[in-house]
């Protein structure tokens, strides 16, 4: 089973996590346009203005990188193959685009702090991960929270690949209940609250926006006030939510052939197994925030969402989707506890079926890409994503 499920257990006392970089004011040179509560759902080719879409060479890229206990090798794979991504971008006919690149984690905390590894204070809270490991030493300019190379002016020295390697090394102490969609909404302020100061100046109105989720688990984003992470009255198989573990995200977030994944073992025995088909997000029938909500929020960031927004998921495939059972720990007289078997494995990654993340990416149609996180080499995947960006850029301006 994936390590995150075993690690999401009751802790004797609250385990506080660092909230990352902390909110602070940015240097005035970074730009002052806030993200705030960005409204509007966007439309098609005519956008919100009714004018035809005109592409630019600006591209804003947000990476959402898994930071759970088993994510170190995933991060190494991404970082070691990031040069391929940049090489392909550089092959564009008019040269590389004008880039903004930021990184966040899916750690938004969970519960009241009694779940091991999960803060009660929103975890990393969608903050851009700009200072882990001393990224100024890697070349990123002081008082900057994302990589920028805009109109020939860079906020870093040396190689962009080295700066990215620093901000993408997000560690492995994140909460096992991972919420990438909620983290994206927090980073951009589309959740109804003002965006963090660290995000200011990142989104450019005319730029393309690419969001890349790199994870070995599925999304478990919940609305405010959700009881899904309760650890007081819900600790056993017979309780309302079942034992404390990430199976809750499946039981209350997925539907397979129209039904919830079963909590009870068919024969009441550890070692039982059930394979399910046709699994999708439960949407309003579950306890997680519907994907449709996040889809609308992201589309609202752009005047021309059908043209300006690209998304990608490097994650576990939807199938096989297997519910397995193991002996409860501590012993539970109600029966064995369920867990979700991996949908893919590699020499360094064990991934869960990412039903909601796959659904989210495919809802963007041709602008959504789904790739396997179990590939030992992310080079081809990153090449494919960079190629998609290059294909959107305007052609070179003819010489007079």
C-alpha positions as CSV (number, residue, x, y, z in Angstrom):
1,X,0.0,0.0,0.0
2,X,1.1,3.6,-0.4
3,X,3.0,4.9,2.6
4,X,0.7,7.9,3.1
5,X,-2.2,5.7,4.2
6,X,-0.3,3.9,6.9
7,X,1.1,7.2,8.3
8,X,-2.3,8.9,8.6
9,X,-3.0,7.6,12.1
10,X,-3.9,9.2,15.4
11,X,-1.1,10.9,17.2
12,X,-1.0,11.2,20.9
13,X,-0.5,14.9,20.7
14,X,-0.7,17.5,18.0
15,X,2.2,17.6,15.6
16,X,2.7,21.2,14.3
17,X,4.1,21.7,10.8
18,X,5.8,24.8,9.5
19,X,3.6,26.8,7.3
20,X,6.4,27.3,4.8
21,X,7.6,30.7,4.1
22,X,5.2,32.9,5.9
23,X,3.2,35.8,4.5
24,X,5.0,39.0,4.1
25,X,5.1,42.1,1.8
26,X,6.9,41.9,-1.5
27,X,9.4,44.3,-2.9
28,X,7.6,47.0,-4.8
29,X,9.5,46.1,-8.0
30,X,7.6,42.8,-8.1
31,X,4.4,44.4,-9.1
32,X,1.4,45.4,-7.0
33,X,-1.6,43.9,-8.7
34,X,-3.3,41.6,-6.2
35,X,-5.0,38.4,-7.2
36,X,-7.8,38.8,-4.6
37,X,-11.2,37.5,-5.3
38,X,-11.0,37.0,-9.0
39,X,-14.5,36.7,-10.5
40,X,-16.0,35.6,-13.8
41,X,-16.1,32.2,-15.3
42,X,-14.6,33.2,-18.7
43,X,-16.1,32.2,-22.0
44,X,-14.8,30.8,-25.3
45,X,-12.9,32.3,-28.2
46,X,-14.5,35.7,-27.6
47,X,-13.5,35.7,-23.9
48,X,-15.1,38.1,-21.4
49,X,-14.5,41.0,-23.7
50,X,-16.0,39.7,-26.9
51,X,-12.8,40.3,-28.7
52,X,-10.9,37.6,-30.6
53,X,-8.2,35.9,-28.5
54,X,-4.6,37.0,-29.3
55,X,-1.8,34.8,-28.0
56,X,1.2,36.3,-26.3
57,X,4.6,34.8,-25.5
58,X,4.0,35.0,-21.7
59,X,3.5,31.7,-19.8
60,X,2.8,31.4,-16.1
61,X,3.5,27.8,-14.8
62,X,2.4,26.5,-11.4
63,X,3.8,23.2,-10.3
64,X,1.9,21.4,-7.4
65,X,4.4,18.9,-6.1
66,X,3.7,16.0,-3.7
67,X,5.5,16.4,-0.4
68,X,4.2,13.3,1.5
69,X,6.5,10.8,3.1
70,X,7.0,8.7,-0.1
71,X,7.6,11.7,-2.5
72,X,11.3,12.2,-2.4
73,X,12.1,10.1,-5.5
74,X,9.2,11.7,-7.4
75,X,10.7,15.1,-6.8
76,X,14.2,13.9,-7.9
77,X,12.7,12.5,-11.1
78,X,11.0,15.9,-11.8
79,X,14.1,17.9,-11.0
80,X,16.6,15.8,-12.9
81,X,14.4,15.9,-16.0
82,X,13.4,19.6,-15.8
83,X,16.3,20.5,-18.2
84,X,14.4,18.6,-20.9
85,X,11.4,20.8,-20.3
86,X,13.5,24.0,-20.7
87,X,15.3,22.7,-23.7
88,X,12.0,22.0,-25.5
89,X,10.7,25.5,-24.5
90,X,13.9,26.9,-26.0
91,X,13.2,25.3,-29.3
92,X,10.2,27.5,-30.0
93,X,10.6,29.3,-33.4
94,X,10.9,32.7,-31.7
95,X,12.9,31.4,-28.7
96,X,11.7,30.5,-25.2
97,X,8.6,32.2,-23.8
98,X,8.6,34.9,-21.1
99,X,8.2,32.7,-18.0
100,X,6.9,32.9,-14.5
101,X,7.4,29.6,-12.6
102,X,6.2,28.8,-9.1
103,X,5.9,25.8,-6.8
104,X,3.3,24.9,-4.1
105,X,2.6,21.7,-2.2
106,X,-0.7,20.0,-1.7
107,X,-0.4,20.2,2.1
108,X,-3.3,22.2,3.5
109,X,-3.3,20.5,6.9
110,X,-6.1,18.3,8.2
111,X,-8.3,18.2,11.3
112,X,-7.4,19.6,14.7
113,X,-3.8,18.7,14.7
114,X,-4.2,15.3,16.2
115,X,-3.4,13.5,12.9
116,X,0.3,12.7,12.6
117,X,2.0,15.0,10.1
118,X,-1.0,17.2,9.6
119,X,-1.3,20.7,10.9
120,X,-4.5,22.3,12.1
121,X,-3.3,25.6,10.6
122,X,-3.6,24.9,6.8
123,X,-0.2,23.3,6.4
124,X,1.8,25.1,3.7
125,X,-1.4,27.1,2.9
126,X,-0.8,27.4,-0.9
127,X,2.3,29.5,-0.3
128,X,4.9,29.6,-3.1
129,X,7.9,27.5,-2.0
130,X,10.7,29.9,-2.6
131,X,13.1,29.6,0.3
132,X,13.6,25.9,1.1
133,X,17.2,25.0,1.1
134,X,18.4,28.6,0.6
135,X,17.2,29.3,-2.9
136,X,18.9,32.7,-2.9
137,X,22.2,30.8,-2.8
138,X,21.0,28.9,-5.8
139,X,20.6,32.1,-7.8
140,X,17.1,33.4,-7.0
141,X,17.1,37.1,-6.2
142,X,16.3,38.2,-2.6
143,X,12.7,39.1,-1.8
144,X,11.3,37.1,-4.8
145,X,9.0,34.2,-4.4
146,X,8.9,32.7,-7.9
147,X,11.1,32.4,-10.9
148,X,10.7,35.1,-13.5
149,X,12.3,35.7,-16.9
150,X,10.1,38.4,-18.4
151,X,11.0,40.4,-21.5
152,X,14.7,39.4,-21.1
153,X,14.9,40.4,-17.4
154,X,15.5,37.5,-15.1
155,X,15.2,37.5,-11.3
156,X,17.9,34.8,-10.9
157,X,21.5,34.3,-11.9
158,X,23.0,31.2,-13.3
159,X,20.8,28.4,-14.7
160,X,17.0,28.4,-14.3
161,X,17.3,24.6,-13.8
162,X,19.3,25.1,-10.6
163,X,16.8,27.6,-9.2
164,X,13.9,25.3,-10.0
165,X,15.7,22.4,-8.4
166,X,15.9,24.4,-5.2
167,X,12.2,25.5,-5.0
168,X,11.0,22.0,-6.2
169,X,12.7,20.2,-3.3
170,X,9.7,20.5,-1.1
171,X,10.6,17.7,1.3
172,X,8.6,14.7,2.6
173,X,6.9,15.7,5.8
174,X,3.6,16.8,4.3
175,X,0.2,15.8,5.5
176,X,-1.0,12.5,4.1
177,X,-4.5,14.0,3.5
178,X,-3.4,15.9,0.4
179,X,-5.4,18.7,-1.1
180,X,-3.8,20.0,-4.3
181,X,-7.0,21.6,-5.6
182,X,-7.6,23.5,-2.4
183,X,-3.9,24.6,-2.4
184,X,-4.3,26.0,-5.9
185,X,-7.4,27.9,-4.9
186,X,-5.5,29.3,-1.9
187,X,-2.5,30.3,-3.9
188,X,-4.6,32.2,-6.4
189,X,-7.2,33.5,-4.0
190,X,-10.1,31.9,-5.8
191,X,-11.4,30.4,-2.5
192,X,-13.1,33.7,-1.5
193,X,-10.1,35.0,0.5
194,X,-7.3,37.4,-0.6
195,X,-4.4,35.6,-2.2
196,X,-1.1,35.4,-0.2
197,X,1.4,38.2,-0.7
198,X,3.8,35.7,-2.2
199,X,1.5,35.2,-5.2
200,X,1.3,38.9,-6.2
201,X,2.6,39.6,-9.7
202,X,2.7,36.0,-10.7
203,X,-0.4,35.9,-12.9
204,X,-0.2,38.2,-15.9
205,X,-3.6,38.8,-17.5
206,X,-2.5,38.2,-21.1
207,X,-0.3,35.1,-20.2
208,X,-1.0,31.5,-20.8
209,X,-1.5,29.6,-17.5
210,X,-0.2,26.0,-17.1
211,X,-0.9,24.1,-13.9
212,X,1.1,20.8,-13.4
213,X,0.1,18.5,-10.6
214,X,2.9,15.9,-9.8
215,X,1.6,13.5,-7.2
216,X,1.4,9.8,-6.1
217,X,-2.0,10.2,-4.4
218,X,-5.4,11.6,-5.2
219,X,-6.9,14.9,-4.2
220,X,-8.8,15.0,-0.9
221,X,-9.8,18.7,-0.9
222,X,-12.7,19.4,1.5
223,X,-14.9,22.5,2.0
224,X,-14.5,24.6,5.2
225,X,-16.0,23.0,8.2
226,X,-15.8,19.5,6.9
227,X,-15.9,16.7,9.5
228,X,-14.0,14.3,7.2
229,X,-10.8,14.5,9.2
230,X,-12.5,14.0,12.6
231,X,-10.4,11.9,15.0
232,X,-12.6,12.1,18.2
233,X,-15.8,10.1,17.4
234,X,-14.6,8.5,14.2
235,X,-11.8,6.0,14.8
236,X,-13.2,2.5,14.2
237,X,-14.7,0.6,11.3
238,X,-18.2,1.0,12.7
239,X,-18.0,4.8,13.2
240,X,-19.6,7.2,10.8
241,X,-16.4,7.9,8.8
242,X,-14.5,4.8,9.6
243,X,-10.9,4.6,10.8
244,X,-8.6,7.5,10.4
245,X,-6.9,7.0,7.1
246,X,-6.9,8.2,3.5
247,X,-9.5,5.5,2.6
248,X,-12.0,8.2,3.7
249,X,-11.0,10.3,0.7
250,X,-12.0,7.3,-1.5
251,X,-15.2,6.3,0.3
252,X,-16.5,9.9,0.4
253,X,-14.9,11.2,-2.7
254,X,-15.3,8.5,-5.4
255,X,-18.1,6.6,-7.0
256,X,-17.4,3.3,-8.9
257,X,-20.2,2.1,-11.1
258,X,-22.4,4.6,-9.2
259,X,-21.6,3.3,-5.7
260,X,-19.1,4.2,-2.9
261,X,-16.0,2.0,-2.6
262,X,-17.0,-0.6,0.1
263,X,-15.7,-0.2,3.6
264,X,-16.5,-3.7,4.8
265,X,-14.6,-6.7,3.6
266,X,-16.8,-9.0,1.6
267,X,-15.8,-12.0,3.7
268,X,-14.9,-10.1,6.8
269,X,-11.3,-11.1,6.5
270,X,-7.9,-9.4,6.2
271,X,-6.6,-10.2,2.7
272,X,-10.0,-9.7,1.0
273,X,-9.9,-7.8,-2.2
274,X,-12.4,-6.2,-4.6
275,X,-11.6,-4.6,-8.0
276,X,-13.9,-1.8,-9.0
277,X,-14.6,-0.2,-12.4
278,X,-15.8,3.1,-13.9
279,X,-14.6,5.2,-11.0
280,X,-15.1,9.0,-11.0
281,X,-15.4,11.9,-8.6
282,X,-18.5,11.7,-6.5
283,X,-19.1,15.4,-6.9
284,X,-22.1,16.5,-4.9
285,X,-22.8,12.9,-3.8
286,X,-19.6,12.9,-1.7
287,X,-18.0,15.0,1.1
288,X,-15.1,16.5,-0.9
289,X,-15.4,19.8,-2.7
290,X,-16.7,19.1,-6.2
291,X,-14.2,19.2,-9.1
292,X,-16.7,21.5,-10.9
293,X,-16.1,24.1,-8.2
294,X,-12.4,24.2,-8.8
295,X,-12.8,24.0,-12.6
296,X,-15.0,27.2,-12.4
297,X,-12.5,28.9,-10.2
298,X,-9.5,28.3,-12.4
299,X,-11.4,29.3,-15.6
300,X,-12.3,32.5,-13.9
301,X,-8.7,33.5,-13.8
302,X,-8.6,34.1,-17.5
303,X,-10.6,36.1,-20.0
304,X,-10.1,33.4,-22.6
305,X,-10.0,30.2,-20.5
306,X,-10.4,27.8,-23.5
307,X,-7.3,29.2,-25.1
308,X,-5.2,30.4,-22.2
309,X,-5.3,27.6,-19.6
310,X,-3.4,24.3,-19.9
311,X,-3.3,21.7,-17.2
312,X,-1.4,18.5,-16.7
313,X,-1.5,15.6,-14.2
314,X,1.5,13.4,-13.7
315,X,-0.1,11.0,-11.3
316,X,-1.5,7.5,-10.8
317,X,-3.8,6.1,-13.4
318,X,-7.5,5.5,-12.5
319,X,-7.2,1.8,-13.0
320,X,-6.8,-0.8,-11.6
321,X,-8.9,0.4,-8.7
322,X,-8.6,-2.2,-5.9
323,X,-10.0,-2.1,-2.4
324,X,-7.9,-4.3,-0.1
325,X,-8.2,-5.1,3.6
326,X,-5.7,-5.5,6.4
327,X,-5.8,-6.2,10.1
328,X,-6.7,-3.2,12.1
329,X,-4.2,-1.4,14.2
330,X,-5.1,-1.1,17.0
331,X,-7.3,-4.2,16.9
332,X,-10.9,-3.3,15.9
333,X,-13.7,-5.8,16.8
334,X,-15.7,-4.5,13.9
335,X,-13.4,-6.1,11.3
336,X,-10.4,-5.4,9.1
337,X,-9.7,-2.0,7.8
338,X,-9.8,-1.1,4.1
339,X,-7.1,0.5,2.0
340,X,-6.6,1.2,-1.7
341,X,-4.1,-0.8,-3.7
342,X,-1.7,1.0,-6.0
343,X,-2.7,1.6,-9.6
344,X,0.9,1.7,-10.7
345,X,4.4,1.1,-9.3
346,X,7.9,1.8,-10.4
347,X,11.4,1.3,-8.9
348,X,10.8,4.4,-6.7
349,X,7.1,5.3,-6.7
350,X,3.9,3.6,-5.6
351,X,0.9,5.5,-6.7
352,X,-2.8,5.4,-5.8
353,X,-5.5,5.7,-8.5
354,X,-5.9,9.4,-8.8
355,X,-9.6,9.5,-9.8
356,X,-10.3,13.1,-9.0
357,X,-7.1,14.5,-10.4
358,X,-7.6,12.5,-13.6
359,X,-11.2,13.7,-13.9
360,X,-10.0,17.3,-13.3
361,X,-7.4,17.2,-16.1
362,X,-9.7,15.5,-18.6
363,X,-12.4,18.1,-18.1
364,X,-10.1,20.6,-19.8
365,X,-10.5,18.6,-23.0
366,X,-7.6,19.0,-25.4
367,X,-6.0,21.4,-23.0
368,X,-5.7,18.7,-20.3
369,X,-2.9,16.1,-20.3
370,X,-2.7,13.0,-18.1
371,X,0.7,11.2,-17.7
372,X,1.9,8.4,-15.4
373,X,3.9,9.3,-12.2
374,X,5.3,5.7,-12.3
375,X,7.5,6.4,-15.3
376,X,11.1,6.1,-14.2
377,X,12.0,9.0,-16.5
378,X,9.8,12.1,-16.6
379,X,11.8,13.4,-19.6
380,X,9.3,12.3,-22.2
381,X,6.4,13.7,-20.1
382,X,8.0,17.0,-19.6
383,X,8.9,17.2,-23.2
384,X,5.3,16.6,-24.1
385,X,4.1,19.4,-21.8
386,X,6.7,21.9,-23.1
387,X,5.7,21.0,-26.7
388,X,2.1,21.8,-25.9
389,X,3.2,25.2,-24.7
390,X,5.3,25.8,-27.8
391,X,2.3,25.0,-30.0
392,X,0.3,27.7,-28.4
393,X,2.8,30.5,-28.8
394,X,2.5,33.1,-31.6
395,X,4.8,32.7,-34.6
396,X,7.9,35.0,-34.9
397,X,7.3,38.5,-36.1
398,X,8.4,38.7,-39.7
399,X,11.3,41.0,-40.4
400,X,10.5,44.2,-42.3
